[in-house]
Amino acid sequence: MVRIKLDLQQLDAFVAVAERGSFRAAADAIHLSAPALSRRIGQLELSLGVRLFHRTTRAVELSDPGRAFLERARQALDGLELAALGVSDIARQRSGRVTLACVPSAAYYFLPSVLQPFSAQYPGIQLRIMDESESVVLHSVLAGDADFGIGFMRTRVPELDFEPLLKDAFVLAVLRGHRLAHCKHVDWTDLAGERLMTVARTSGNRQLMDDALAGAGQRPAFAYEVSRVSTLAGMVEAGLGIAIMPRLSLPAAAHPTLIGVPLRGPVITRELGILRRHGNALHPVADILHGYLRKAFLAQKKALKTS
């Protein structure tokens, strides 16, 4: 295997230029002359054997290899910072960066309720949220693009550890004035004649739902299919129909116009939890967020049991 010698100062220079889109601004930010900064970038490109930036007289843009290398460079700098500071210093300084991958149905209402107290307690921690499909969340955690993820697993992946924390049932989202709004539960057969809406077949939620319905001999017709569950909520509010969506994608508190009615015949659930690369320990800053999310999941689980 060919070993590539990378200099910490070169990585720092690369990230500075990538984040600012300017050699001059990056040089000012890291207190370096423009020629010295250019030399560091040139040496890094020579070591890697690729062009990291496209340069013009007016702009600097990352190349495709540069975009791929950026997150790795950030992770390397974070890792070195953590190793130098130690756990106690990180806890005291409350700084760092965490990348979290999360399925959109959990990102819309559930995640903000966790991030609000977290950010209030740790304002110096930078968060990057990748709200993507189930498959992208899995790939991001596997590839190391995300520190960890929130999602569900329909099949086991040996390279990933999955910590199941909450069983989330699919419900019928309707306007409060709808004929089905006050039912304790609704059978799928009760939906005949309604304009049904759900997520597209490319969604992991849809695939899980279709499998369960096929096993029960149910084949409902959908008038609308969308990419994200947050869009469904808006379409129900607009009076376009009623929607099948995970309970967690609706607000936990009373919504002024929407209500989620339990579905049965069949009852369809997904098991949400935290995804991590097998054998990889979280760095201290990511572990703080992991603790907040785990606590929030368990609180949500308890609330669902008592509701």
ChimeraX attribute file (.defattr): number of C-alpha atoms within 10 A of each C-alpha:
attribute: neighborCount
match mode: 1-to-1
recipient: residues
	/A:1	3
	/A:2	4
	/A:3	6
	/A:4	10
	/A:5	9
	/A:6	12
	/A:7	13
	/A:8	13
	/A:9	15
	/A:10	20
	/A:11	20
	/A:12	20
	/A:13	24
	/A:14	27
	/A:15	21
	/A:16	20
	/A:17	24
	/A:18	20
	/A:19	12
	/A:20	14
	/A:21	17
	/A:22	16
	/A:23	23
	/A:24	16
	/A:25	15
	/A:26	23
	/A:27	19
	/A:28	13
	/A:29	13
	/A:30	14
	/A:31	10
	/A:32	14
	/A:33	13
	/A:34	14
	/A:35	11
	/A:36	12
	/A:37	25
	/A:38	19
	/A:39	13
	/A:40	18
	/A:41	23
	/A:42	17
	/A:43	15
	/A:44	23
	/A:45	17
	/A:46	12
	/A:47	14
	/A:48	15
	/A:49	10
	/A:50	14
	/A:51	16
	/A:52	24
	/A:53	21
	/A:54	12
	/A:55	14
	/A:56	8
	/A:57	5
	/A:58	6
	/A:59	11
	/A:60	16
	/A:61	17
	/A:62	19
	/A:63	15
	/A:64	13
	/A:65	13
	/A:66	20
	/A:67	14
	/A:68	13
	/A:69	17
	/A:70	18
	/A:71	16
	/A:72	14
	/A:73	18
	/A:74	16
	/A:75	18
	/A:76	15
	/A:77	17
	/A:78	17
	/A:79	14
	/A:80	13
	/A:81	13
	/A:82	18
	/A:83	12
	/A:84	11
	/A:85	13
	/A:86	12
	/A:87	14
	/A:88	10
	/A:89	12
	/A:90	18
	/A:91	14
	/A:92	8
	/A:93	13
	/A:94	16
	/A:95	16
	/A:96	19
	/A:97	15
	/A:98	22
	/A:99	21
	/A:100	21
	/A:101	28
	/A:102	28
	/A:103	25
	/A:104	23
	/A:105	24
	/A:106	21
	/A:107	21
	/A:108	19
	/A:109	16
	/A:110	20
	/A:111	18
	/A:112	12
	/A:113	15
	/A:114	17
	/A:115	16
	/A:116	10
	/A:117	12
	/A:118	16
	/A:119	14
	/A:120	9
	/A:121	11
	/A:122	18
	/A:123	12
	/A:124	13
	/A:125	17
	/A:126	14
	/A:127	16
	/A:128	11
	/A:129	15
	/A:130	19
	/A:131	19
	/A:132	18
	/A:133	21
	/A:134	24
	/A:135	15
	/A:136	15
	/A:137	26
	/A:138	26
	/A:139	15
	/A:140	22
	/A:141	23
	/A:142	20
	/A:143	11
	/A:144	16
	/A:145	18
	/A:146	25
	/A:147	25
	/A:148	28
	/A:149	28
	/A:150	27
	/A:151	28
	/A:152	26
	/A:153	19
	/A:154	12
	/A:155	6
	/A:156	9
	/A:157	13
	/A:158	9
	/A:159	12
	/A:160	18
	/A:161	16
	/A:162	21
	/A:163	16
	/A:164	17
	/A:165	18
	/A:166	22
	/A:167	17
	/A:168	18
	/A:169	17
	/A:170	24
	/A:171	25
	/A:172	27
	/A:173	29
	/A:174	24
	/A:175	22
	/A:176	16
	/A:177	11
	/A:178	14
	/A:179	9
	/A:180	20
	/A:181	18
	/A:182	14
	/A:183	9
	/A:184	9
	/A:185	15
	/A:186	18
	/A:187	13
	/A:188	17
	/A:189	12
	/A:190	10
	/A:191	15
	/A:192	10
	/A:193	8
	/A:194	14
	/A:195	15
	/A:196	21
	/A:197	25
	/A:198	25
	/A:199	23
	/A:200	17
	/A:201	15
	/A:202	13
	/A:203	19
	/A:204	19
	/A:205	24
	/A:206	17
	/A:207	15
	/A:208	15
	/A:209	21
	/A:210	17
	/A:211	12
	/A:212	17
	/A:213	18
	/A:214	11
	/A:215	10
	/A:216	12
	/A:217	10
	/A:218	15
	/A:219	12
	/A:220	15
	/A:221	13
	/A:222	17
	/A:223	14
	/A:224	17
	/A:225	17
	/A:226	16
	/A:227	15
	/A:228	19
	/A:229	26
	/A:230	19
	/A:231	13
	/A:232	25
	/A:233	22
	/A:234	12
	/A:235	17
	/A:236	19
	/A:237	16
	/A:238	10
	/A:239	12
	/A:240	15
	/A:241	20
	/A:242	26
	/A:243	27
	/A:244	23
	/A:245	26
	/A:246	21
	/A:247	23
	/A:248	22
	/A:249	23
	/A:250	23
	/A:251	15
	/A:252	14
	/A:253	6
	/A:254	10
	/A:255	12
	/A:256	8
	/A:257	11
	/A:258	21
	/A:259	22
	/A:260	27
	/A:261	20
	/A:262	18
	/A:263	19
	/A:264	15
	/A:265	14
	/A:266	15
	/A:267	16
	/A:268	20
	/A:269	18
	/A:270	18
	/A:271	15
	/A:272	21
	/A:273	19
	/A:274	22
	/A:275	25
	/A:276	22
	/A:277	23
	/A:278	14
	/A:279	9
	/A:280	11
	/A:281	11
	/A:282	14
	/A:283	17
	/A:284	18
	/A:285	21
	/A:286	19
	/A:287	15
	/A:288	16
	/A:289	21
	/A:290	19
	/A:291	11
	/A:292	14
	/A:293	21
	/A:294	18
	/A:295	14
	/A:296	17
	/A:297	21
	/A:298	13
	/A:299	13
	/A:300	17
	/A:301	15
	/A:302	12
	/A:303	11
	/A:304	14
	/A:305	8
	/A:306	6
	/A:307	5
